[in-house]
């Protein structure tokens, strides 16, 4: 089975303090990262964030395409759109990190 798959960005950030992790969490949510949480506390407080852009669909089985070209183009266009949306969120996050320095 061959699948077309686009997955959302998942980012881990090591924060100096729990307060910094909470600030990052608030910024990430405002930017549009829907999932996130502090996954480690202490000396290395780690915040993990993930977006929700996701496309997954089977496109071939037993070496034969199971979708027509029109549908495949739609899938590819949607996957590329979601990939760009994830990249824009990463860029916004990069800009917001300057506030923490």
LUMRO-930552 format. One record per residue: residue in one letter; residue number from 1; x, y, z of N, C-alpha, C in turn. Coordinates in steps of 0.2 Angstrom, whole numbers, plus 5000, padded with zeros to 4 digits. Example, Ala and Ser with C-alpha at 12.3 -4.5 7.8 and 13.67 -1.06 7.14 Angstrom:
2
<site A, 1, <5066, 4972, 5039>, <5062, 4978, 5039>, <5066, 4984, 5039>>
<site S, 2, <5064, 4989, 5035>, <5068, 4995, 5036>, <5064, 5000, 5039>>
// end
This chain:
101
<site X, 1, <5004, 4994, 5000>, <5000, 5000, 5000>, <5004, 5006, 5000>>
<site X, 2, <5003, 5011, 4996>, <5006, 5017, 4996>, <5002, 5023, 4998>>
<site X, 3, <5004, 5027, 5003>, <5000, 5032, 5006>, <5003, 5039, 5004>>
<site X, 4, <4999, 5044, 5003>, <5001, 5051, 5002>, <5000, 5053, 5010>>
<site X, 5, <5005, 5056, 5012>, <5005, 5058, 5019>, <5008, 5065, 5021>>
<site X, 6, <5005, 5069, 5024>, <5008, 5075, 5026>, <5007, 5076, 5034>>
<site X, 7, <5012, 5077, 5038>, <5011, 5078, 5045>, <5012, 5085, 5047>>
<site X, 8, <5009, 5086, 5053>, <5010, 5093, 5056>, <5017, 5094, 5059>>
<site X, 9, <5019, 5100, 5060>, <5026, 5101, 5064>, <5025, 5099, 5071>>
<site X, 10, <5030, 5096, 5074>, <5031, 5095, 5081>, <5037, 5098, 5083>>
<site X, 11, <5037, 5102, 5088>, <5043, 5106, 5090>, <5044, 5105, 5098>>
<site X, 12, <5050, 5103, 5100>, <5052, 5103, 5107>, <5057, 5109, 5108>>
<site X, 13, <5055, 5112, 5114>, <5059, 5118, 5116>, <5061, 5117, 5123>>
<site X, 14, <5068, 5117, 5124>, <5070, 5117, 5131>, <5070, 5124, 5134>>
<site X, 15, <5066, 5125, 5140>, <5066, 5132, 5142>, <5070, 5132, 5149>>
<site X, 16, <5072, 5139, 5150>, <5076, 5140, 5157>, <5072, 5138, 5163>>
<site X, 17, <5065, 5140, 5163>, <5061, 5140, 5169>, <5054, 5137, 5167>>
<site X, 18, <5050, 5135, 5172>, <5043, 5134, 5170>, <5039, 5140, 5168>>
<site X, 19, <5041, 5145, 5171>, <5037, 5152, 5168>, <5039, 5153, 5161>>
<site X, 20, <5045, 5152, 5159>, <5046, 5153, 5152>, <5042, 5148, 5147>>
<site X, 21, <5042, 5142, 5150>, <5038, 5137, 5146>, <5031, 5139, 5146>>
<site X, 22, <5028, 5142, 5151>, <5021, 5144, 5151>, <5020, 5150, 5146>>
<site X, 23, <5025, 5154, 5146>, <5025, 5160, 5141>, <5025, 5157, 5134>>
<site X, 24, <5029, 5152, 5133>, <5030, 5149, 5126>, <5023, 5146, 5124>>
<site X, 25, <5020, 5142, 5129>, <5014, 5139, 5128>, <5008, 5144, 5126>>
<site X, 26, <5008, 5150, 5129>, <5003, 5155, 5128>, <5004, 5157, 5121>>
<site X, 27, <5011, 5159, 5119>, <5012, 5161, 5112>, <5011, 5156, 5107>>
<site X, 28, <5012, 5150, 5108>, <5011, 5144, 5103>, <5004, 5144, 5102>>
<site X, 29, <5000, 5144, 5107>, <4992, 5143, 5106>, <4990, 5149, 5103>>
<site X, 30, <4992, 5155, 5104>, <4990, 5161, 5100>, <4992, 5161, 5093>>
<site X, 31, <4997, 5158, 5091>, <4999, 5157, 5084>, <4995, 5152, 5081>>
<site X, 32, <4993, 5147, 5084>, <4988, 5142, 5081>, <4991, 5134, 5083>>
<site X, 33, <4996, 5133, 5087>, <4998, 5127, 5089>, <4992, 5124, 5093>>
<site X, 34, <4989, 5119, 5091>, <4983, 5117, 5095>, <4985, 5112, 5101>>
<site X, 35, <4990, 5108, 5100>, <4992, 5104, 5105>, <4999, 5106, 5108>>
<site X, 36, <4999, 5105, 5114>, <5006, 5106, 5118>, <5005, 5105, 5125>>
<site X, 37, <5011, 5104, 5128>, <5012, 5104, 5135>, <5019, 5103, 5137>>
<site X, 38, <5020, 5104, 5144>, <5026, 5103, 5147>, <5027, 5096, 5148>>
<site X, 39, <5033, 5093, 5145>, <5034, 5086, 5145>, <5040, 5084, 5150>>
<site X, 40, <5043, 5089, 5153>, <5049, 5088, 5157>, <5049, 5094, 5162>>
<site X, 41, <5050, 5093, 5168>, <5051, 5099, 5173>, <5058, 5098, 5176>>
<site X, 42, <5060, 5103, 5179>, <5067, 5103, 5183>, <5072, 5107, 5179>>
<site X, 43, <5078, 5105, 5179>, <5084, 5108, 5176>, <5082, 5109, 5169>>
<site X, 44, <5080, 5104, 5165>, <5078, 5105, 5158>, <5070, 5105, 5157>>
<site X, 45, <5067, 5110, 5158>, <5060, 5111, 5157>, <5059, 5111, 5149>>
<site X, 46, <5055, 5106, 5147>, <5054, 5105, 5140>, <5047, 5106, 5138>>
<site X, 47, <5045, 5110, 5133>, <5039, 5111, 5131>, <5038, 5108, 5124>>
<site X, 48, <5033, 5104, 5123>, <5032, 5101, 5116>, <5025, 5104, 5113>>
<site X, 49, <5026, 5106, 5107>, <5020, 5109, 5104>, <5019, 5105, 5097>>
<site X, 50, <5013, 5105, 5095>, <5011, 5101, 5089>, <5005, 5105, 5085>>
<site X, 51, <5006, 5105, 5079>, <5000, 5108, 5075>, <4995, 5103, 5073>>
<site X, 52, <4990, 5104, 5069>, <4985, 5099, 5068>, <4984, 5098, 5060>>
<site X, 53, <4989, 5101, 5056>, <4988, 5100, 5049>, <4990, 5093, 5047>>
<site X, 54, <4986, 5089, 5044>, <4987, 5082, 5043>, <4983, 5080, 5037>>
<site X, 55, <4986, 5076, 5032>, <4983, 5073, 5027>, <4986, 5066, 5026>>
<site X, 56, <4981, 5061, 5025>, <4984, 5054, 5024>, <4978, 5051, 5020>>
<site X, 57, <4981, 5048, 5015>, <4976, 5044, 5010>, <4980, 5039, 5006>>
<site X, 58, <4977, 5033, 5006>, <4980, 5028, 5001>, <4979, 5030, 4994>>
<site X, 59, <4985, 5029, 4990>, <4984, 5031, 4983>, <4986, 5025, 4978>>
<site X, 60, <4989, 5020, 4981>, <4991, 5014, 4977>, <4991, 5008, 4981>>
<site X, 61, <4989, 5002, 4978>, <4990, 4996, 4981>, <4992, 4991, 4976>>
<site X, 62, <4996, 4986, 4978>, <4998, 4981, 4973>, <5001, 4984, 4967>>
<site X, 63, <5005, 4989, 4967>, <5008, 4993, 4962>, <5004, 4996, 4957>>
<site X, 64, <4997, 4997, 4959>, <4992, 5000, 4954>, <4989, 5006, 4958>>
<site X, 65, <4989, 5012, 4954>, <4986, 5017, 4957>, <4978, 5016, 4958>>
<site X, 66, <4976, 5018, 4964>, <4969, 5017, 4966>, <4965, 5023, 4966>>
<site X, 67, <4968, 5029, 4964>, <4964, 5035, 4963>, <4965, 5038, 4956>>
<site X, 68, <4961, 5042, 4954>, <4962, 5045, 4948>, <4967, 5051, 4948>>
<site X, 69, <4969, 5054, 4943>, <4974, 5059, 4943>, <4971, 5066, 4946>>
<site X, 70, <4964, 5067, 4944>, <4961, 5073, 4947>, <4961, 5073, 4955>>
<site X, 71, <4959, 5067, 4958>, <4959, 5066, 4965>, <4966, 5067, 4968>>
<site X, 72, <4971, 5064, 4964>, <4978, 5064, 4967>, <4980, 5071, 4967>>
<site X, 73, <4979, 5075, 4962>, <4981, 5082, 4962>, <4977, 5086, 4967>>
<site X, 74, <4971, 5085, 4969>, <4968, 5088, 4974>, <4971, 5086, 4981>>
<site X, 75, <4973, 5080, 4982>, <4976, 5078, 4988>, <4983, 5081, 4989>>
<site X, 76, <4987, 5082, 4983>, <4993, 5085, 4983>, <4993, 5092, 4985>>
<site X, 77, <4988, 5095, 4982>, <4987, 5103, 4983>, <4985, 5104, 4990>>
<site X, 78, <4980, 5100, 4993>, <4979, 5100, 5000>, <4984, 5099, 5005>>
<site X, 79, <4988, 5094, 5003>, <4994, 5092, 5008>, <4999, 5098, 5007>>
<site X, 80, <5000, 5101, 5001>, <5005, 5107, 5001>, <5002, 5113, 5005>>
<site X, 81, <4996, 5114, 5004>, <4993, 5120, 5008>, <4994, 5119, 5015>>
<site X, 82, <4993, 5113, 5018>, <4993, 5112, 5025>, <5001, 5112, 5027>>
<site X, 83, <5005, 5110, 5023>, <5012, 5110, 5024>, <5014, 5118, 5025>>
<site X, 84, <5012, 5122, 5020>, <5014, 5129, 5020>, <5011, 5132, 5027>>
<site X, 85, <5005, 5130, 5029>, <5002, 5133, 5035>, <5006, 5131, 5041>>
<site X, 86, <5009, 5125, 5041>, <5013, 5123, 5047>, <5019, 5127, 5046>>
<site X, 87, <5022, 5128, 5041>, <5028, 5132, 5040>, <5027, 5140, 5042>>
<site X, 88, <5021, 5142, 5041>, <5020, 5149, 5043>, <5019, 5150, 5050>>
<site X, 89, <5017, 5144, 5053>, <5016, 5144, 5061>, <5023, 5144, 5064>>
<site X, 90, <5028, 5140, 5061>, <5035, 5140, 5063>, <5038, 5147, 5063>>
<site X, 91, <5037, 5150, 5057>, <5040, 5157, 5056>, <5037, 5162, 5061>>
<site X, 92, <5031, 5161, 5063>, <5028, 5166, 5068>, <5031, 5164, 5074>>
<site X, 93, <5032, 5158, 5076>, <5034, 5156, 5082>, <5042, 5158, 5083>>
<site X, 94, <5045, 5158, 5078>, <5052, 5160, 5078>, <5052, 5168, 5079>>
<site X, 95, <5048, 5172, 5076>, <5048, 5179, 5078>, <5046, 5180, 5085>>
<site X, 96, <5041, 5176, 5088>, <5039, 5177, 5095>, <5044, 5175, 5100>>
<site X, 97, <5049, 5171, 5098>, <5054, 5169, 5102>, <5059, 5175, 5104>>
<site X, 98, <5059, 5180, 5100>, <5063, 5186, 5101>, <5061, 5189, 5107>>
<site X, 99, <5055, 5189, 5109>, <5052, 5192, 5115>, <5055, 5189, 5121>>
<site X, 100, <5057, 5182, 5121>, <5060, 5179, 5127>, <5067, 5181, 5128>>
<site X, 101, <5071, 5183, 5123>, <5078, 5184, 5124>, <5079, 5191, 5128>>
// end
